[in-house]
Amino acid sequence: MFNSIEDRALSEHRGSGIYAKKSNGKYSLLLPVEGTGENGATPNQLDKTAIGNRQKTSVEGRQDNPQKSLPFFAHRDNLKILEDLKGKVVEFIRVLPDFTGFKYSGTISYMLNNTDVDGLEQGQLTITPTTSDEYVENCYDLLEDTVVFTSSIDDTIELGATGDHTSEVISIATNPAGASITVASDTTGVATGSYNASTGAVTINAVAAGTAIITITATATGYASFKRTVLVIVK
């Protein structure tokens, strides 16, 4: 049933996976991150003394639930996911290789930083917990795989309104293979997109000068869908 977290990271988003609860009650990929955050904390220790007893003992005090900080790549699609969820309470799960894990809820905030890795800007995702971590012995049935794009898709392409380069063909490969692909443009007066299932390619066509964002969505039965966007600049 499951691809590895590394398989999921083959999308251009890059990174490890953090899972969030979706409307169907399953946890699926929120976005790839660099690491999956800390869980738990060492409780404060309180000294315990008793009159007449020369021995000092300790008891467990308050246990803090610290913020979780996770670096991520500042890709347009990652930023859109975070903007949509910023300030909302989200239910998360951190899954370990043996399918044990920790559930918790928290609010999302993020910032961009000056870290550049392989030419890609990074940001810092912060989850402020609203509940304590809850240990889950078996996460397997709580998880839903996510479709990912395993082919390279440029973030930005330039086309001409007239001339030789008025269209661009993008080969699409997904994991699992054979996912259904839909294509939509936010400004059809500037650029449009379509998918040819027989060739496995998306064709983007220029219409007039301007900019448009083309959204490519992959869906498959039993999997959470995933999206990639392309900024089209028509000159």
VEXDREN-2710 file (C-alpha; in Angstrom, 1 decimal):
% VEXDREN-2710
k/r/px/py/pz
1/MET/0.0/0.0/0.0
2/PHE/2.6/2.5/1.0
3/ASN/5.3/4.2/-0.9
4/SER/8.2/5.3/1.3
5/ILE/8.5/8.9/2.5
6/GLU/11.5/9.1/0.1
7/ASP/9.2/8.2/-2.8
8/ARG/6.8/10.9/-1.9
9/ALA/9.7/13.4/-1.8
10/LEU/10.4/12.8/-5.5
11/SER/8.1/15.6/-6.3
12/GLU/9.8/19.0/-6.9
13/HIS/8.7/20.1/-3.4
14/ARG/11.5/17.9/-1.9
15/GLY/12.0/16.8/1.7
16/SER/10.6/14.4/4.2
17/GLY/6.9/14.1/4.9
18/ILE/4.6/15.6/7.6
19/TYR/1.1/14.2/7.7
20/ALA/-2.1/16.2/8.4
21/LYS/-5.7/15.0/9.0
22/LYS/-7.9/15.6/5.9
23/SER/-11.7/15.8/5.6
24/ASN/-12.0/12.0/5.1
25/GLY/-10.5/11.4/8.5
26/LYS/-7.2/10.0/7.1
27/TYR/-3.8/11.5/7.5
28/SER/-1.9/12.3/4.3
29/LEU/1.0/14.4/3.2
30/LEU/0.7/18.0/4.1
31/LEU/4.0/19.1/2.5
32/PRO/7.5/17.8/2.3
33/VAL/9.8/19.3/5.0
34/GLU/13.4/18.9/6.1
35/GLY/12.8/16.5/9.1
36/THR/9.5/15.9/10.9
37/GLY/9.9/17.8/14.2
38/GLU/10.5/16.9/17.8
39/ASN/8.0/15.1/20.0
40/GLY/7.9/15.1/23.7
41/ALA/10.0/17.0/26.2
42/THR/11.9/16.3/29.4
43/PRO/9.7/17.3/32.3
44/ASN/10.8/19.8/34.9
45/GLN/12.1/18.3/38.1
46/LEU/10.9/19.4/41.5
47/ASP/12.8/18.7/44.7
48/LYS/10.8/16.9/47.4
49/THR/12.0/17.2/51.0
50/ALA/10.4/16.2/54.3
51/ILE/11.1/17.4/57.8
52/GLY/12.9/14.7/59.7
53/ASN/14.1/13.0/56.5
54/ARG/17.7/13.8/55.6
55/GLN/17.3/12.4/52.1
56/LYS/16.1/14.7/49.3
57/THR/14.1/13.1/46.5
58/SER/12.7/14.5/43.3
59/VAL/9.3/14.3/41.6
60/GLU/8.2/14.9/38.1
61/GLY/7.0/18.5/37.5
62/ARG/5.3/20.2/34.6
63/GLN/6.1/18.8/31.1
64/ASP/6.3/21.4/28.4
65/ASN/5.1/20.8/24.9
66/PRO/7.5/22.9/22.8
67/GLN/7.0/24.3/19.4
68/LYS/8.1/22.2/16.5
69/SER/10.3/23.8/13.9
70/LEU/10.8/22.3/10.4
71/PRO/12.7/23.7/7.5
72/PHE/11.1/23.5/4.1
73/PHE/11.8/24.6/0.6
74/ALA/10.1/27.9/-0.3
75/HIS/8.3/26.6/-3.4
76/ARG/5.1/28.4/-4.6
77/ASP/3.0/25.3/-4.0
78/ASN/4.4/24.8/-0.5
79/LEU/3.7/28.4/0.4
80/LYS/0.1/28.2/-0.9
81/ILE/-0.5/25.2/1.3
82/LEU/0.8/27.1/4.3
83/GLU/-1.1/30.2/3.5
84/ASP/-4.4/28.3/3.3
85/LEU/-3.8/26.8/6.8
86/LYS/-2.0/29.6/8.6
87/GLY/-3.5/30.3/12.0
88/LYS/-5.9/27.3/11.8
89/VAL/-5.8/24.4/14.2
90/VAL/-4.6/21.3/12.3
91/GLU/-4.3/17.7/13.4
92/PHE/-0.8/16.2/12.7
93/ILE/0.8/12.9/13.0
94/ARG/4.5/12.0/13.0
95/VAL/5.1/8.5/11.6
96/LEU/8.1/6.5/12.4
97/PRO/9.5/3.7/10.1
98/ASP/7.7/0.9/12.0
99/PHE/4.4/2.8/11.8
100/THR/4.4/3.8/15.4
101/GLY/3.8/7.6/15.8
102/PHE/2.7/10.6/17.7
103/LYS/-0.5/12.6/17.2
104/TYR/-0.9/16.2/18.1
105/SER/-2.8/19.4/17.1
106/GLY/-1.3/22.8/16.5
107/THR/-1.4/26.0/14.6
108/ILE/0.9/26.8/11.7
109/SER/3.1/29.8/11.1
110/TYR/6.1/30.2/8.9
111/MET/8.9/32.6/7.8
112/LEU/11.4/32.7/5.0
113/ASN/15.1/32.8/5.8
114/ASN/18.4/33.4/3.9
115/THR/19.3/29.8/3.6
116/ASP/19.9/28.7/0.0
117/VAL/20.3/25.0/-0.7
118/ASP/21.1/24.0/-4.3
119/GLY/19.7/27.3/-5.6
120/LEU/16.4/26.9/-3.7
121/GLU/15.3/29.3/-0.9
122/GLN/14.3/27.7/2.4
123/GLY/11.7/28.7/5.0
124/GLN/11.0/27.7/8.6
125/LEU/7.6/26.1/9.4
126/THR/6.6/26.4/13.1
127/ILE/3.9/24.3/14.6
128/THR/2.6/25.6/18.0
129/PRO/1.0/22.7/19.7
130/THR/-2.5/23.1/21.2
131/THR/-2.6/19.5/22.6
132/SER/0.0/17.2/24.1
133/ASP/1.6/14.5/22.0
134/GLU/-0.4/11.2/22.0
135/TYR/1.5/8.0/21.3
136/VAL/0.0/5.8/18.6
137/GLU/1.2/2.2/18.5
138/ASN/-0.1/1.5/15.0
139/CYS/-0.5/4.3/12.6
140/TYR/-0.9/2.2/9.4
141/ASP/-4.7/2.3/9.1
142/LEU/-4.7/6.1/9.8
143/LEU/-2.6/7.0/6.8
144/GLU/-3.5/7.6/3.2
145/ASP/-0.9/7.7/0.5
146/THR/-0.5/10.8/-1.6
147/VAL/0.0/11.0/-5.4
148/VAL/3.3/12.7/-6.2
149/PHE/4.8/13.9/-9.4
150/THR/8.1/12.1/-10.1
151/SER/8.9/14.1/-13.3
152/SER/10.5/17.5/-13.3
153/ILE/8.1/20.4/-13.8
154/ASP/9.5/23.8/-14.2
155/ASP/8.2/26.5/-11.8
156/THR/8.1/29.1/-14.6
157/ILE/8.0/29.0/-18.4
158/GLU/8.1/31.8/-21.0
159/LEU/6.1/31.7/-24.2
160/GLY/5.5/34.1/-27.1
161/ALA/2.1/35.4/-28.0
162/THR/3.2/34.9/-31.6
163/GLY/6.1/33.2/-33.3
164/ASP/7.7/29.8/-33.0
165/HIS/7.4/29.3/-29.2
166/THR/3.7/29.7/-28.4
167/SER/3.4/26.3/-26.6
168/GLU/5.2/24.1/-24.2
169/VAL/4.9/20.3/-23.7
170/ILE/5.6/18.9/-20.2
171/SER/5.9/15.1/-19.7
172/ILE/4.1/13.9/-16.6
173/ALA/5.0/10.9/-14.5
174/THR/3.4/10.1/-11.2
175/ASN/3.7/7.7/-8.3
176/PRO/1.5/5.7/-8.5
177/ALA/1.7/5.5/-12.3
178/GLY/-1.4/6.2/-14.3
179/ALA/-2.9/8.8/-12.0
180/SER/-5.6/11.0/-13.5
181/ILE/-4.4/14.4/-14.5
182/THR/-6.4/17.6/-14.8
183/VAL/-5.1/21.0/-15.9
184/ALA/-6.6/24.4/-15.1
185/SER/-5.6/28.0/-15.8
186/ASP/-6.4/31.0/-13.6
187/THR/-6.3/33.3/-16.6
188/THR/-7.5/31.6/-19.8
189/GLY/-7.2/34.8/-21.7
190/VAL/-3.4/34.5/-21.3
191/ALA/-2.6/30.8/-21.4
192/THR/-4.5/27.5/-21.4
193/GLY/-3.4/23.9/-20.6
194/SER/-4.6/20.4/-21.5
195/TYR/-3.5/16.9/-20.8
196/ASN/-3.2/14.1/-23.3
197/ALA/-3.5/10.7/-21.6
198/SER/-2.2/8.8/-24.6
199/THR/1.1/10.7/-24.6
200/GLY/1.2/11.4/-20.9
201/ALA/2.0/15.1/-21.5
202/VAL/0.5/18.5/-20.6
203/THR/0.5/21.1/-23.3
204/ILE/0.4/24.8/-22.3
205/ASN/-0.6/27.2/-25.0
206/ALA/-0.1/31.0/-25.1
207/VAL/-3.2/33.1/-25.9
208/ALA/-2.1/36.7/-25.3
209/ALA/0.6/38.7/-23.5
210/GLY/0.4/38.5/-19.7
211/THR/0.8/36.0/-16.9
212/ALA/-1.2/33.0/-15.8
213/ILE/-0.8/30.2/-13.3
214/ILE/-1.5/26.7/-14.6
215/THR/-2.4/24.1/-11.9
216/ILE/-1.8/20.5/-12.6
217/THR/-3.6/18.1/-10.3
218/ALA/-3.0/14.4/-10.0
219/THR/-5.6/12.1/-8.4
220/ALA/-5.8/8.3/-8.0
221/THR/-8.3/6.0/-6.2
222/GLY/-7.3/5.4/-2.6
223/TYR/-4.8/8.3/-2.7
224/ALA/-4.8/11.9/-1.6
225/SER/-4.5/14.3/-4.6
226/PHE/-1.5/16.6/-5.1
227/LYS/-0.9/19.7/-7.2
228/ARG/1.9/21.4/-9.0
229/THR/1.7/24.9/-10.5
230/VAL/3.5/26.6/-13.3
231/LEU/3.7/30.4/-13.8
232/VAL/3.4/31.1/-17.5
233/ILE/4.8/34.4/-18.8
234/VAL/3.5/35.3/-22.3
235/LYS/5.4/38.1/-24.0
END
